[in-house]
Amino acid sequence: MEATRKIALALAIIGALNWGVAGLFRFDVVAQLAGGSTEPIARLLYVVIGVSGLISLGLLFDEWRNREALEMNTQSPEKI
């Protein structure tokens, strides 16, 4: 599962960079590589990158959960 999350994070970052390039230079790398943004392969890539972003959200929530657990373990006994 850890490898899946790392791949998903990498794809989400690549997608974010693609959107940055599209916003700054009006050049969509995915559409250029796939032959147009309406081509099935481009649409598939957009969906895969979108799902990767959703999976990567789990990393954010895991960090919050880990931080809360650490704070609970380090509190003094009278606060518990």
C-alpha positions in Angstrom: 0.0 0.0 0.0 2.9 2.3 0.7 4.2 2.0 -2.9 0.7 2.8 -4.2 0.6 6.0 -2.1 4.0 7.0 -3.3 3.0 6.5 -7.0 -0.2 8.3 -6.4 1.6 11.3 -4.8 4.1 11.4 -7.7 1.2 11.4 -10.2 -0.6 14.1 -8.3 2.5 16.3 -8.3 2.9 15.7 -12.1 -0.7 16.7 -12.5 -0.2 19.8 -10.5 2.8 20.7 -12.6 0.8 20.2 -15.7 -1.9 22.6 -14.5 0.8 25.1 -13.6 2.3 24.9 -17.1 -1.2 25.2 -18.6 -2.0 28.2 -16.4 1.2 30.0 -17.1 1.9 29.2 -20.7 -1.4 27.8 -22.1 0.3 24.5 -22.9 -1.3 21.3 -21.7 1.4 18.6 -21.6 -1.0 15.7 -21.3 -3.1 16.9 -24.2 0.0 17.4 -26.3 1.3 13.9 -25.6 -2.1 12.3 -26.2 -3.0 14.2 -29.4 -5.7 16.4 -27.8 -7.5 16.8 -24.6 -10.6 15.0 -25.8 -8.8 11.9 -26.9 -9.6 8.8 -24.8 -6.0 8.3 -23.7 -5.8 11.9 -22.5 -9.1 11.6 -20.6 -7.8 8.3 -19.0 -4.7 10.1 -17.9 -6.7 13.0 -16.4 -8.9 10.4 -14.5 -5.8 8.5 -13.2 -4.2 11.8 -12.1 -7.5 12.8 -10.4 -7.8 9.5 -8.5 -4.1 9.9 -7.5 -5.0 13.3 -6.0 -7.8 11.7 -3.9 -5.5 8.9 -2.7 -2.9 11.6 -1.8 -5.5 13.3 0.4 -5.2 10.3 2.6 -1.6 11.1 3.3 -2.7 14.5 4.7 -5.2 13.0 7.0 -2.7 10.3 8.2 -0.3 13.1 9.1 -3.1 14.8 11.2 -4.0 11.5 12.9 -0.4 10.8 13.7 0.1 14.3 15.1 -3.0 14.0 17.3 -1.9 10.6 18.6 1.6 11.9 19.4 0.1 14.9 21.3 -2.1 12.6 23.3 0.9 10.4 24.2 3.0 13.3 25.3 0.5 15.0 27.6 1.1 15.1 31.3 -0.9 12.6 33.4 -3.1 15.2 35.1 -4.4 16.4 31.7 -5.5 12.9 30.6 
